[in-house]
Amino acid sequence: MTNTEKITNAKKRIDELERLIKYWNDSEHEEAKMINFTVKDENKVA
């Protein structure tokens, strides 16, 4: 991976983090938002 590719990927991650931070900051000022995540729960017995 070249340095240019590394920089491009890092910029993408920074942009994603900035969007998440903005979302979290906005949600603090609004009503609490709920997000449903599907959780796979398996019963395993040893």
C-alpha positions as CSV (number, residue, x, y, z in Angstrom):
1,M,0.0,0.0,0.0
2,T,1.4,3.3,-1.0
3,N,1.6,6.4,1.2
4,T,-1.1,8.1,-1.0
5,E,-3.4,5.1,-0.4
6,K,-2.8,5.2,3.3
7,I,-3.5,8.9,3.5
8,T,-6.7,8.4,1.5
9,N,-7.9,5.7,3.8
10,A,-7.1,7.7,6.9
11,K,-9.0,10.7,5.5
12,K,-12.0,8.4,5.0
13,R,-11.9,7.2,8.6
14,I,-11.5,10.8,9.9
15,D,-14.6,11.8,7.8
16,E,-16.6,8.9,9.3
17,L,-15.5,9.8,12.8
18,E,-16.5,13.4,12.3
19,R,-19.9,12.4,11.1
20,L,-20.4,10.2,14.1
21,I,-19.3,12.9,16.5
22,K,-21.7,15.4,14.8
23,Y,-24.5,12.8,15.2
24,W,-23.7,12.2,18.8
25,N,-23.6,15.9,19.6
26,D,-26.9,16.5,17.8
27,S,-28.6,13.6,19.6
28,E,-27.6,15.1,23.0
29,H,-29.7,18.2,22.2
30,E,-32.7,16.2,20.8
31,E,-34.8,13.6,22.3
32,A,-33.0,10.3,23.0
33,K,-32.8,8.2,19.9
34,M,-33.0,4.5,20.0
35,I,-31.4,2.2,17.5
36,N,-32.3,-1.5,17.3
37,F,-29.5,-3.9,16.7
38,T,-30.1,-7.5,15.9
39,V,-28.3,-9.6,18.4
40,K,-27.7,-13.3,17.8
41,D,-27.9,-15.1,21.1
42,E,-26.8,-18.7,21.1
43,N,-27.0,-21.0,24.0
44,K,-23.9,-23.1,24.1
45,V,-23.3,-25.8,26.7
46,A,-19.8,-27.1,27.3
